[in-house]
């Protein structure tokens, strides 16, 4: 970057009330969206005020650069990438400003999340209808820019139908408000000399020209296709006054919706709302043996009053088998269908709804096209919809370089044309030896069709263009829309002249020039398009050397491809109110830098482009991984299953090879050895840890947050206690023999929980055996000391491989420790076969007890009839690698215990993370999101339970409450 440019950016940063970043890391993170494109921007701005936006416009004009508006960055067509300044409104322009309940309207800023808006509207009985698969993180500004629609468009229309008014800053820095206006006001605006007047003059001149209406009507997509987004919507404007006598009032919002931020910078949006849908839902998930049969059924089912009609093909369905969360959501799938059609009906009354469902099934059965028609209710519908929404992310889960590429995925045709169009499309794909992916909005005539291409190869880049071009010609023959809801962006903008005709395209160019004569706003999109096969994420045919790692990433074909699984769908930007755990640090900071996506993108970038011998040796990578809590939620909640915890561990190891390991890192990594030493002198150790003066000195010396309490060592380790007792359970008369893993946290810090576990299991007639073994290695893993972690893994695999079988399982108390056997050991151990065998028979102690309950070996009669209310918080690793159902089940074992699982995400402690002084504030912010408030709302009579040692410490520090391990609660409940 030139010195003069840096100087100008520095001055701009000083003047903005918001943020401006032009460092390499932030530019890298904003160089991509969810598309295949990559352009390194000049800078990234996060404006706080309209004056900031005006300042950015002046800067762009004076410095001959551009502004690329961005919200969640989930665009599939490359709308959010560019070489100018990316302007991210998600952090500060995110307020709901006003609701008019009687008029059913809401006014808000563009950074409001779609589902967040609907949560706000729910008490008013209203909602915003358009519903994209990214609805829990996509924002209204982006939906307006793309004219998004989603699953509900067959019932509630598209975003353009809902936009009543837009406030925007124009390219000269002036402000304008666009809404419905009469012909008289339109005429008055034409007479104005300002830029707004010039815009209206151009619109009038272009659309009232002789033959313009006929030209537009004849060349644009069929009007019955409600998902049509080719260029600017002049085909909508010609239906309004003054261009159509008796037409609707003119509203410039019709043009701005779908304009992808190329005409003006939106700062405020007013939307028309709908009444909340009927309360009762039922869904028929019709199963088909062929794509053709599925599509032939669309017209049959669409004769019913459906709310959604969504398709998923076998490619997507097969990918759901390999994602932990989606495996649970696909339980309704019967056999192995080539496609399913999800048809949802709603009503406020059950009987009419049941009759509608019966009629729909009858029609399907009479057609003979489907082989199964299961009916889904309640949570089953939610699970099925979640499965469908995960489709985009799941496509990133394809192992290797070939991926399902977004280029022809947005085509829409009239419903009557759909089956014939897809038949022709399929024949076309056969000529390219392609078996594309089919999914999404069948009921709207739009399927997200994707070819499988390797865009790292020049030959496939050429196919990328050829296939897109051929499909564009096919869509044009059906008078369809090449861009249904994902927008033109870079990938389809080149084809707009073909889709709407060259003369109409020239109208679009003149409209763009009237709005934005200096091409400040998002250039290269819609008009004067960037080439669709340039500026890709990878340089075609570039050689990338193999990267050696300690952790085994062979299942993903290497660490680089593990990072590349992230396709940018942005699930990691989901807010706490929508459940799950991913991504705790983003939820606290709302900074893109702190997302799973950012970490994967940054690692991909540097591993692909670095010229260093050690490609991990970049301070930017250290910065982007800094706030990763290694919660592992991404491994299960990310549809692409990007395992950032493993990526971070490997990064830390490689980075420390080049830069050394700090004393504090070693202190935390070797805490088991230090605790073992301290346990020889427990009173002195605990005095040092608890005395305000000595504790303060220790914390200050090692960079530990002053506000933290230091964990105290037990007066006697569990290993010593066990050695001093005689196991009274007879191996011949016990129900089962189990091995208990004496993890380092239980052994030295939470010994009482270990004693409770042994007492409980023996009281229930299980023989508990402890053997000599090493620590779990969790602390080494969390600090990137992978050679030490590998040594531990090998020792433990050797210690247990001849002991652990189905009839003699391995049980663990601390989730982060025992679950290393089921996770990291599979990547670390040299004896992979034995590690996999042990993993198969390794369980959290709650999982084991639940299995025994299910077998009838443990019953409620063995426990108290006392009444208790319990709130349970599960460990992140349990949520990611197991589930909370087992903890819930065992806590409910006593007959009168009432248990609630706190929908809490991550507690924020995450081992040493919350102790480190620079992370303390973020740690507590994470706790304050849902966990701490939920605990505070509970009275003193409510028992708080948490099975993670870090979680219990965080709860104590954050709320003053003592949380108990579920095993301790169950032990206390023994008769």
Secondary structure, DSSP 4 states (H G I P E B T S, - for coil): --HHHHHHHHHHHHH-SSEEE-SHHHHHHTS--SSSB----SEEEE--SHHHHHHHHHHHHHTT--EEEESS---SSSTT--SSEEEE-TTTS--EEEEETTTTEEEE-TT-BHHHHHHHHGGGTEE---B-TTTTT-BHHHHHHHT--BTTHHHH--HHHHEEEEEEE-TTS-EEEE-EE-HHHHHHHHT--SHHHHHHHHHHHHHHSTTHHHHHHHHSPPTT-S---SSS-HHHHTTBTTTSTT-BPEETHHHHTTSTTSS-EEEEEEEE-EEPPPSEEEEEEEEESSHHHHHHTHHHHTTS--SEEEEEEHHHHHHGGGSHHHHHHTTT--S--SEEEEEEEEESSHHHHHHHHHHHHHHHHHHT-EEEEEEEETHHHHHHHHHHHTHHHHHTT--SS-EEESSSTT-B--GGGHHHHHHHHHHHHHHTT---B-EE-GGGTB---BEEE-TTSHHHHHHHHHHHHHHHHHHHHTT-BS-SSS--TTTTGGGHHHHH-HHHHHHHHHHHHHH-TT--BSTTSSSSPPPTTSSBSS-TT--------SS--GGGTSHHHHHHT--S--GGG--GGG-S-S-HHHHHH--GGGSHHHHHHHHHHHHHH--SSSTT--HHHHHHHTT-----HHHHHSTT---HHHHHHHHHHHHHHHH---HHHHHHHTHHHHHHHHGGGHHHHHHHHHSHHHHHHHHHHHTB-TTPPPPPPPSS-HHHHHHTS-----TTTSSEEEEEE--HHHHHT-HHHHHHHHHHHHHTTEEEE--------HHHHHTT-HHHHHHHHHHHHHHHTTT-BTTB-EEESSHHHHTTTTTHHHHH-S-HHHHHHHHHTEEEHHHHHHHHHHTTSS-GGGB----EEEEEE--HHHHHHS-SHHHHHHHT-STTEEEEE------S-TTTGGGBGGGHHHHHHHHHHTHHHHHHHS-TTSEEEES-HHHHHHHHHHHSPPPB-HHHHHHHTB-
